Amino acid sequence: MRFEHGQVVYLQIPALDVTASTTFYATVFGWQVDPPQSGFEAPGMIGQWVTDRPAAAAAGPLLWIHVEAIDATLESVRSSGGDVLEPPSEDGPRWLATIRDPVDSTPP
């Protein structure tokens, strides 16, 4: 994996259930995961799920994850137990939607 200067390359994601999180992100976004370990590899980034910090539904980093087909991805979110909190909306040249994974956030 080659990294560019200034690129975010490592991320820790708080998780209540590491196994469920790895399954969700692998299914929806195609991330490579290392079950039963907590590591993952996403395009241009590596990281791990950690259980020593709570997930932050209203604060903390906000991730924008590029997908090829937003409607198909949102259907995968739903069928994998996640929630679509905000439907797709146009933001300049891109479309954005807000999702919540099935196990790591407090209810809206």
Backbone as CSV, one residue per row, in Angstrom:
resi,resn,N_x,N_y,N_z,CA_x,CA_y,CA_z,C_x,C_y,C_z
1,MET,0.849,-1.157,0.000,0.000,0.000,0.000,0.905,1.233,0.000
2,ARG,0.672,2.145,-0.935,1.459,3.380,-1.009,0.626,4.524,-0.445
3,PHE,1.264,5.327,0.392,0.580,6.459,0.999,1.151,7.761,0.462
4,GLU,0.314,8.773,0.362,0.702,10.098,-0.098,0.891,11.024,1.100
5,HIS,1.756,12.011,0.938,1.982,12.996,1.998,0.663,13.652,2.397
6,GLY,0.354,13.657,3.673,-0.862,14.279,4.173,-2.095,13.396,4.156
7,GLN,-1.990,12.213,3.586,-3.130,11.303,3.512,-3.403,10.690,4.878
8,VAL,-4.679,10.597,5.257,-5.036,9.870,6.470,-4.793,8.394,6.185
9,VAL,-3.983,7.734,7.015,-3.608,6.357,6.722,-3.989,5.351,7.801
10,TYR,-4.373,5.837,8.977,-4.703,4.925,10.062,-5.889,5.471,10.826
11,LEU,-6.782,4.597,11.195,-8.005,5.007,11.862,-8.373,3.978,12.917
12,GLN,-8.737,4.437,14.104,-9.306,3.556,15.119,-10.776,3.893,15.238
13,ILE,-11.617,2.876,15.160,-13.063,3.049,15.241,-13.546,2.362,16.518
14,PRO,-14.144,3.123,17.454,-14.700,2.482,18.644,-15.781,1.472,18.256
15,ALA,-15.780,0.337,18.927,-16.730,-0.724,18.595,-17.254,-1.387,19.865
16,LEU,-18.535,-1.615,19.897,-19.125,-2.374,20.991,-19.002,-3.868,20.727
17,ASP,-19.051,-4.260,19.457,-18.989,-5.664,19.049,-18.086,-5.740,17.812
18,VAL,-16.817,-6.063,18.026,-15.834,-6.062,16.940,-16.234,-7.021,15.825
19,THR,-16.723,-8.193,16.163,-17.107,-9.163,15.138,-18.233,-8.618,14.268
20,ALA,-19.243,-8.020,14.877,-20.345,-7.449,14.098,-19.866,-6.284,13.240
21,SER,-18.967,-5.452,13.767,-18.448,-4.331,12.990,-17.646,-4.816,11.787
22,THR,-16.786,-5.810,11.993,-15.995,-6.311,10.866,-16.907,-6.873,9.776
23,THR,-17.942,-7.593,10.172,-18.872,-8.151,9.193,-19.590,-7.053,8.421
24,PHE,-20.083,-6.022,9.112,-20.814,-4.931,8.476,-19.933,-4.190,7.468
25,TYR,-18.750,-3.748,7.871,-17.898,-2.944,6.984,-17.325,-3.778,5.840
26,ALA,-17.079,-5.053,6.069,-16.627,-5.923,4.980,-17.742,-6.116,3.960
27,THR,-18.963,-6.329,4.435,-20.101,-6.558,3.547,-20.477,-5.301,2.768
28,VAL,-20.600,-4.177,3.453,-21.092,-2.955,2.819,-20.023,-2.259,1.987
29,PHE,-18.789,-2.173,2.495,-17.753,-1.386,1.834,-16.612,-2.203,1.251
30,GLY,-16.625,-3.519,1.456,-15.581,-4.366,0.892,-14.244,-4.264,1.604
31,TRP,-14.246,-3.765,2.853,-12.991,-3.666,3.591,-12.463,-5.063,3.884
32,GLN,-11.154,-5.220,3.840,-10.513,-6.468,4.222,-10.409,-6.466,5.745
33,VAL,-10.866,-7.518,6.380,-10.848,-7.587,7.838,-10.101,-8.836,8.281
34,ASP,-9.667,-8.833,9.538,-8.864,-9.922,10.083,-9.550,-10.617,11.246
35,PRO,-10.761,-11.170,11.053,-11.401,-11.831,12.190,-10.554,-12.995,12.685
36,PRO,-10.480,-13.276,13.948,-11.197,-12.588,15.014,-10.457,-11.349,15.531
37,GLN,-9.342,-10.960,14.901,-8.644,-9.754,15.314,-9.476,-8.526,14.940
38,SER,-9.001,-7.368,15.350,-9.780,-6.160,15.157,-9.270,-5.295,14.013
39,GLY,-8.309,-5.783,13.234,-7.733,-4.962,12.176,-8.564,-4.940,10.913
40,PHE,-8.354,-3.871,10.118,-8.985,-3.783,8.807,-8.085,-3.037,7.844
41,GLU,-8.334,-3.260,6.577,-7.661,-2.529,5.515,-8.734,-2.018,4.575
42,ALA,-8.787,-0.707,4.426,-9.702,-0.049,3.503,-8.836,0.583,2.411
43,PRO,-9.406,0.977,1.283,-8.586,1.581,0.236,-7.768,2.762,0.768
44,GLY,-6.448,2.640,0.718,-5.562,3.711,1.147,-5.437,3.902,2.641
45,MET,-5.938,2.957,3.443,-5.926,3.137,4.896,-5.944,1.790,5.606
46,ILE,-5.322,1.763,6.763,-5.415,0.607,7.647,-5.960,1.086,8.987
47,GLY,-6.399,0.167,9.825,-6.896,0.562,11.137,-7.358,-0.617,11.942
48,GLN,-8.055,-0.301,13.007,-8.585,-1.353,13.859,-9.785,-0.819,14.637
49,TRP,-10.633,-1.754,15.035,-11.724,-1.425,15.940,-11.175,-1.558,17.350
50,VAL,-11.572,-0.634,18.230,-11.110,-0.652,19.614,-12.319,-0.642,20.536
51,THR,-12.185,-1.302,21.665,-13.309,-1.396,22.593,-13.085,-0.580,23.865
52,ASP,-11.988,0.168,23.922,-11.696,0.931,25.139,-12.197,2.377,25.088
53,ARG,-12.928,2.755,24.033,-13.531,4.083,23.918,-14.940,3.935,23.393
54,PRO,-15.875,4.749,23.893,-17.251,4.652,23.400,-17.391,5.266,22.014
55,ALA,-18.331,4.755,21.250,-18.668,5.374,19.966,-19.322,6.717,20.252
56,ALA,-19.108,7.687,19.371,-19.649,9.034,19.570,-20.625,9.347,18.451
57,ALA,-21.910,9.306,18.770,-22.933,9.544,17.749,-23.023,11.008,17.346
58,ALA,-22.751,11.945,18.256,-22.933,13.365,17.965,-21.622,14.146,17.920
59,ALA,-20.506,13.521,18.216,-19.230,14.225,18.225,-18.153,13.301,17.671
60,GLY,-16.992,13.830,17.495,-15.889,13.016,17.007,-15.779,13.081,15.501
61,PRO,-14.860,12.316,14.928,-14.644,12.355,13.479,-15.876,11.916,12.688
62,LEU,-16.021,12.481,11.532,-17.075,12.109,10.593,-16.384,11.516,9.370
63,LEU,-16.743,10.307,9.003,-16.115,9.642,7.861,-16.971,9.800,6.618
64,TRP,-16.354,10.152,5.525,-17.007,10.111,4.218,-16.344,8.963,3.478
65,ILE,-17.134,7.964,3.112,-16.616,6.781,2.430,-17.159,6.787,1.007
66,HIS,-16.255,6.811,0.031,-16.668,6.806,-1.372,-17.243,5.441,-1.743
67,VAL,-18.344,5.441,-2.479,-18.931,4.218,-3.003,-19.229,4.415,-4.477
68,GLU,-19.255,3.340,-5.231,-19.518,3.407,-6.663,-20.997,3.607,-6.969
69,ALA,-21.869,3.014,-6.164,-23.313,3.077,-6.432,-24.034,3.335,-5.105
70,ILE,-24.461,4.574,-4.890,-25.008,4.949,-3.580,-26.293,4.194,-3.244
71,ASP,-27.205,4.018,-4.214,-28.465,3.322,-3.919,-28.213,1.866,-3.537
72,ALA,-27.357,1.183,-4.274,-27.039,-0.211,-3.959,-26.329,-0.310,-2.605
73,THR,-25.462,0.647,-2.319,-24.761,0.636,-1.035,-25.724,0.853,0.118
74,LEU,-26.673,1.783,-0.041,-27.641,2.020,1.032,-28.544,0.810,1.249
75,GLU,-28.860,0.100,0.184,-29.629,-1.140,0.336,-28.794,-2.173,1.097
76,SER,-27.484,-2.231,0.824,-26.599,-3.141,1.547,-26.506,-2.744,3.018
77,VAL,-26.479,-1.448,3.305,-26.493,-0.976,4.692,-27.727,-1.526,5.402
78,ARG,-28.898,-1.337,4.778,-30.155,-1.794,5.394,-30.185,-3.307,5.571
79,SER,-29.794,-4.036,4.527,-29.865,-5.499,4.609,-28.809,-6.081,5.554
80,SER,-27.798,-5.261,5.900,-26.763,-5.698,6.844,-27.050,-5.220,8.260
81,GLY,-28.245,-4.647,8.482,-28.661,-4.252,9.813,-28.387,-2.808,10.174
82,GLY,-27.795,-2.033,9.261,-27.531,-0.621,9.528,-28.752,0.236,9.230
83,ASP,-28.643,1.515,9.532,-29.730,2.460,9.297,-29.264,3.572,8.368
84,VAL,-30.162,4.031,7.509,-29.917,5.218,6.699,-30.570,6.366,7.463
85,LEU,-29.748,7.241,8.039,-30.265,8.333,8.857,-30.671,9.534,8.009
86,GLU,-29.940,9.784,6.923,-30.272,10.854,5.991,-30.177,10.287,4.585
87,PRO,-31.235,10.402,3.787,-31.201,9.857,2.436,-30.227,10.653,1.559
88,PRO,-29.908,10.119,0.390,-28.961,10.815,-0.482,-29.419,12.226,-0.821
89,SER,-28.464,13.147,-0.785,-28.722,14.523,-1.199,-27.492,15.028,-1.948
90,GLU,-27.741,15.912,-2.890,-26.658,16.431,-3.720,-25.835,17.447,-2.941
91,ASP,-24.530,17.339,-3.049,-23.593,18.267,-2.414,-22.524,18.591,-3.453
92,GLY,-22.814,19.571,-4.296,-21.888,19.889,-5.384,-21.809,18.724,-6.352
93,PRO,-20.593,18.264,-6.645,-20.444,17.175,-7.616,-20.686,15.780,-7.048
94,ARG,-21.034,15.687,-5.779,-21.193,14.369,-5.142,-22.561,14.266,-4.465
95,TRP,-22.910,13.034,-4.155,-24.124,12.748,-3.386,-23.691,12.224,-2.029
96,LEU,-24.362,12.672,-0.976,-24.038,12.245,0.382,-25.260,11.610,1.034
97,ALA,-24.996,10.637,1.878,-26.034,10.044,2.716,-25.389,9.765,4.068
98,THR,-26.181,9.751,5.115,-25.658,9.473,6.449,-26.216,8.131,6.904
99,ILE,-25.296,7.266,7.339,-25.705,5.949,7.813,-25.226,5.742,9.241
100,ARG,-25.788,4.727,9.869,-25.325,4.277,11.182,-25.151,2.775,11.090
101,ASP,-24.005,2.287,11.567,-23.823,0.834,11.538,-24.696,0.205,12.619
102,PRO,-24.909,-1.090,12.568,-25.924,-1.706,13.434,-25.577,-1.812,14.913
103,VAL,-24.324,-1.652,15.296,-23.980,-1.950,16.694,-23.208,-0.879,17.436
104,ASP,-22.725,0.134,16.762,-21.753,1.012,17.415,-22.199,2.431,17.690
105,SER,-23.455,2.745,17.570,-23.902,4.108,17.813,-25.131,4.104,18.710
106,THR,-25.317,5.206,19.390,-26.532,5.361,20.172,-27.672,5.699,19.224
107,PRO,-28.893,5.329,19.537,-30.021,5.607,18.663,-30.171,7.104,18.417
108,PRO,-30.741,7.476,17.246,-30.927,8.901,16.939,-31.924,9.546,17.891
